[in-house]
Amino acid sequence: MDIDIVVDVKTTLGEGPLWDVEHQRLYWIDSIDGRVFRSTADGSELRAWDVGAKIGSMALRRNGDHALVALQTGLHDLDLQSGELELLHAPEKDLPRNRLNDGKVDRAGRFLFGSMDMLEEQASGRLYRLDPDLSLHVVDEGIIVSNGPCWSPDGTLFYFSDTWTGEVWQYDYDVLTGNAVNRRCFAHVDRSGGGAADGATVDADGYLWQALVYAGKLVRYAPDGTVDRIIEMPVAKVTSVMFGGPELDILFVTSMAKPPLPRFPGDGQARGSLFAIRGLGVRGIPEPRFGS
């Protein structure tokens, strides 16, 4: 197994890696500085978009060269050619302490995304579902920091975390309707060393990979919620994970250079870098695009 820096862009809060299978490109974001990045698997052909606000997640759309971006100001369409933004929904305009955060697309093309209290204190966040017809629905609420949405390979189990609860949740998920029900604890997060549940993905074997931010660890959970594997990273503030590359066997890992909460100190020279882990012997699942 090898861990290498792919792009040393020093993101203030790197997040949301997303592999575009069709064009063989990796997208990721800087949540605090409001930027979207794109590169090849080896870090070349780097491009960036400034979206003008804090960003929590993104998803590629099926209709042309567009993406959904979950910004502090609301959910927008981003034209990747022109860089223009179009507001689709502003579900929390009445909550100035909140912003939209982590999100992903389900197997049927719906976008599930959550919100968070930027001071990470109040349970004012919600989990939303955007359907292909652009209708918006509340899935869950009472959340402090939404993180780690992902699905089992068949799409019938949905995983999600509220970062500071110390749990990863599992829901029964109806692929036909997008309904998520019967929330229960899937796994307890090891909080030693300050670790907290952050971004996650599921591999082709149905195992869940999650970044433990502030602990410098990646954890692979078996389908029964037990810890299968732990990878120690060269920086403490790892934030999210995504499989990519031509064979979907490279695990990309984002990190942060400057924590948004002052009680957490910064890392060393590799902080904020985009990492790639090769030789895991595991493959991921292609990420769907939003739309019908």
Secondary structure, DSSP 8 states (H G I E B T S, - for coil): -EEEEEE----TTEEEEEEETTTTEEEEEETTTTEEEEE-TTS-S-EEEE-SS-EEEEEEBSSSSEEEEEETTEEEEEETTT--EEEEE-TTTT-TTEEEEEEEE-TTS-EEEEEEETTS-S--EEEEEE-TT--EEEEEEEESBEEEEEE-TTS-EEEEEEGGGSEEEEEEE-TTT--EEEEEEEEE---GGG-EEEEEEE-TTS-EEEEEETTTEEEEE-TTS-EEEEEE-SSS-EEEEEEESTTS-EEEEEE-SS-SSTTS----TTTT-EEEEE--S--------B--
